[in-house]
Amino acid sequence: MIFENKGINRRISLSGGEFHKFIDGEKVGTNKKGTFNAVIINAAPLSRTYYSGTYDPQAPTSPKCWSADTTTPAPEVRQENRQATRCIDCQQNIKGSGQGQGRACRFAQRIAVVLEGNLDEVYQIQLPATSLFGRTTEGKMPMQAYAQYLNSHSRIAISVMTKFTFDKKSAMPKLFFKAVRPLEEGELKKVVEMKDDSDTLKAISLSTPIKGTIFAEVEGFVYDSANANEGDLNV
């Protein structure tokens, strides 16, 4: 098994082409292989986060504005920090407001996963926009394409073991996804029981985003058609 250790408030962050495991805020392990297998057992709606200024890894800051539903700023966002009343009208939502032709306010989505060989412990992963959208290239799929692939084969994410792999060619954290195998009967029964477990629901919940930026070290999201009118990742 690639990851070990037990605890609560577990998450896997993405940085430098490596997966870093945290428990209660403490880094307890690193997967330098850039790949691991897990089951996606639940997912939050698509979210958005806006950071002002240039990211400094030596002095991370909290996001200025964010939305838990990509429609309006979250209630926790201070009035003076809200960039617009509605996300659709926001100047940070315009192409070119961020790096290159990108948007300054970025999409992300939290997913809850359990690792192959240890289905009892739930981990949170936050997927940045780079891992959500895009086309399949040489069999390598971002999350949206992977969701569509599973749907086309009458499969749902919670029923298969998924391989998570870094795109080594990307300058920013970017993952590809691949179905490894269908779950065995005992595994499927276990993950279905875990789907609505309190740890799972906590892993996909969105409170005030943590300090830092989802494009330096990423912490926690999956593509959801109800919010973006695209393919859907069913769990």
C-alpha positions in Angstrom: 0.0 0.0 0.0 1.4 3.4 -1.0 -0.1 5.4 1.9 -0.2 4.4 5.5 -1.1 5.9 8.9 -4.5 6.4 10.5 -6.3 9.5 11.8 -9.0 12.0 11.1 -9.3 15.1 8.9 -7.3 13.3 6.2 -6.5 14.9 2.8 -4.1 14.3 -0.1 -2.6 17.4 -1.6 -1.0 17.8 -5.0 2.4 19.5 -5.4 5.5 19.2 -7.6 4.2 16.0 -9.3 3.8 14.3 -6.0 0.9 13.3 -3.7 1.3 14.5 -0.1 -0.8 13.0 2.7 -1.9 15.1 5.7 -3.7 14.0 8.8 -5.0 16.8 11.1 -2.9 19.3 9.3 0.4 17.4 9.7 2.2 16.0 6.7 2.7 12.3 7.3 3.7 10.9 4.0 4.6 11.5 0.3 4.0 9.4 -2.7 6.8 10.3 -5.1 5.6 7.8 -7.8 3.0 10.3 -9.0 0.2 7.7 -9.2 -2.1 5.6 -6.9 -5.3 3.7 -7.0 -8.5 4.8 -5.1 -12.3 4.7 -5.2 -14.2 7.9 -5.6 -17.0 7.5 -3.1 -18.6 11.0 -3.1 -18.2 14.5 -4.6 -19.1 18.0 -3.8 -20.7 20.4 -6.4 -18.3 22.4 -8.5 -16.9 25.4 -6.7 -14.9 28.6 -7.4 -12.1 30.4 -5.6 -10.5 33.8 -6.3 -7.1 34.9 -4.9 -5.9 38.5 -5.3 -2.3 39.4 -6.1 0.5 37.1 -7.0 1.0 33.8 -5.1 4.0 33.7 -2.8 4.7 30.2 -1.4 6.6 31.8 1.5 3.6 33.9 2.5 0.4 32.1 1.6 -2.9 34.0 2.0 -6.5 33.1 2.2 -8.7 33.6 -0.8 -10.4 36.9 -1.2 -13.7 35.5 -2.6 -15.2 32.1 -3.2 -18.4 30.3 -4.1 -19.6 26.9 -3.0 -22.1 26.7 -5.9 -20.4 28.7 -8.7 -23.5 31.0 -8.6 -23.0 33.5 -5.8 -20.3 34.3 -3.2 -20.4 32.1 -0.1 -22.2 33.7 2.9 -18.8 33.7 4.8 -17.2 36.1 2.3 -16.9 39.6 3.7 -19.0 42.1 1.9 -16.0 44.3 1.0 -14.3 41.2 -0.6 -17.2 40.1 -2.8 -16.2 40.7 -6.4 -19.9 40.7 -7.7 -23.4 39.8 -6.5 -23.5 36.9 -9.0 -20.6 34.9 -10.3 -21.9 35.1 -13.9 -21.5 38.9 -13.7 -18.1 38.9 -12.0 -15.1 40.5 -13.7 -12.9 37.7 -12.3 -15.0 35.3 -14.4 -13.9 36.8 -17.7 -11.4 35.0 -19.8 -8.1 36.8 -19.6 -8.6 38.0 -16.1 -6.2 35.4 -14.9 -3.0 33.9 -16.3 -3.0 33.9 -20.1 -6.5 33.4 -21.3 -7.6 31.8 -18.0 -10.1 33.2 -15.5 -8.8 34.7 -12.2 -11.6 32.9 -10.3 -10.9 29.2 -10.8 -13.1 26.2 -10.7 -12.3 23.3 -8.4 -14.2 20.4 -6.8 -13.8 18.3 -3.8 -13.9 14.5 -3.9 -13.8 11.9 -1.1 -11.8 8.8 -1.8 -10.7 5.6 -0.1 -7.4 4.0 -1.0 -7.0 0.6 -2.5 -6.2 -1.8 0.3 -7.6 0.4 2.9 -11.3 1.2 2.4 -11.9 2.3 6.0 -10.2 5.7 5.8 -11.6 8.6 3.8 -9.4 11.2 2.2 -10.2 14.5 0.7 -8.7 15.6 -2.6 -9.3 19.0 -4.2 -9.1 18.9 -8.0 -8.2 22.1 -9.8 -9.7 23.2 -13.1 -6.7 21.7 -14.9 -7.8 18.2 -13.7 -11.5 18.7 -14.4 -11.7 20.0 -18.0 -10.0 19.2 -21.3 -9.9 16.4 -23.9 -8.7 12.9 -23.8 -5.2 12.6 -25.2 -3.6 9.2 -25.9 -6.1 7.5 -23.5 -5.4 10.0 -20.8 -8.6 11.6 -19.4 -9.3 14.6 -17.2 -12.2 14.2 -14.8 -14.9 15.4 -17.1 -13.9 13.1 -19.9 -13.4 10.2 -17.4 -17.0 10.8 -16.1 -18.3 10.6 -19.6 -16.3 7.5 -20.3 -17.8 5.7 -17.2 -21.3 6.8 -18.2 -20.9 5.5 -21.7 -20.0 2.1 -20.2 -22.9 2.1 -17.8 -20.5 2.4 -14.9 -20.5 4.8 -11.9 -17.4 6.0 -10.1 -18.1 4.3 -6.8 -18.2 0.9 -8.6 -14.6 1.0 -10.0 -11.1 1.3 -8.8 -9.6 4.5 -10.3 -6.0 5.2 -11.1 -4.9 8.8 -10.3 -1.8 9.9 -12.3 0.0 13.3 -12.5 0.5 14.8 -15.9 4.3 15.2 -15.8 4.2 17.6 -18.8 2.0 20.2 -17.0 3.6 23.1 -15.1 0.6 23.2 -12.8 -0.9 20.3 -10.8 -2.9 18.3 -13.3 -4.2 14.7 -12.9 -5.4 12.1 -15.3 -7.9 9.3 -14.4 -8.3 5.7 -15.6 -10.6 2.9 -14.6 -8.4 0.0 -13.3 -11.0 -2.7 -12.5 -14.5 -3.2 -11.2 -14.8 -3.6 -7.5 -15.2 -7.0 -6.0 -18.5 -7.6 -4.2 -17.1 -7.1 -0.7 -15.3 -3.9 -1.7 -18.4 -2.5 -3.3 -20.5 -3.2 -0.3 -17.9 -1.5 1.9 -17.6 1.7 -0.2 -21.4 2.0 -0.5 -21.6 2.0 3.3 -18.9 4.7 3.4 -20.6 6.9 0.8 -22.6 8.8 3.4 -20.3 8.3 6.4 -19.7 11.4 8.5 -16.0 11.5 7.5 -17.1 11.3 3.9 -19.5 14.2 4.1 -17.0 16.3 6.0 -14.4 15.6 3.3 -16.6 17.1 0.6 -18.0 20.0 2.6 -16.8 23.5 1.9 -16.2 25.9 4.7 -13.8 28.9 4.5 -11.1 27.8 2.0 -7.6 27.3 3.5 -4.7 29.5 2.9 -2.7 29.1 -0.2 -3.8 28.6 -3.8 -5.2 25.6 -5.6 -2.5 26.0 -8.2 0.5 25.6 -5.9 -0.5 22.9 -3.4 -4.0 21.6 -3.9 -6.3 20.3 -1.3 -9.8 19.2 -2.2 -13.2 18.6 -5.7 -15.1 16.4 -9.0 -16.9 17.6 -12.1 -20.7 18.0 -11.6 -23.1 18.5 -14.6 -25.8 20.0 -12.4 -23.6 23.1 -12.1 -21.7 23.2 -15.4 -24.0 21.5 -17.8 -21.4 19.0 -19.0 -20.8 15.3 -18.3 -21.6 14.0 -14.8 -19.6 11.8 -12.5 -22.1 9.7 -10.7 -21.0 8.0 -7.4 
